[in-house]
Amino acid sequence: MKLKIKKGATVQVITGSDKGKKGSVLAVNAAAMKIQVQGVKVQTHYDKKDGLLKKEGFIDYSNVKLVEAASKEKKTSKKATKSKSA
């Protein structure tokens, strides 16, 4: 299933303990329908090399709403830019 929320989009959590928080999408797992949002579901992770780390966990896709879509940057080819300036 194609998801409307992409990496870099801004979303707001609508249910759960982090309800009302806004953040940008860090990662999307389309197969499991889970997303990772900056500052939401922060978990403590122990690493032998680095010690205690704070990481964002994955939350369900249905628990967020899209606030602002990820911006698309238009890529122009070299031919198009040369022909316009000439």
Summary of the structure (lengths in Angstrom):
residues: 86
radius of gyration: 18.0
end to end distance: 45.1
largest distance: 59.7
contacts: 191
relative contact order: 0.25
helix: 13%
strand: 42%
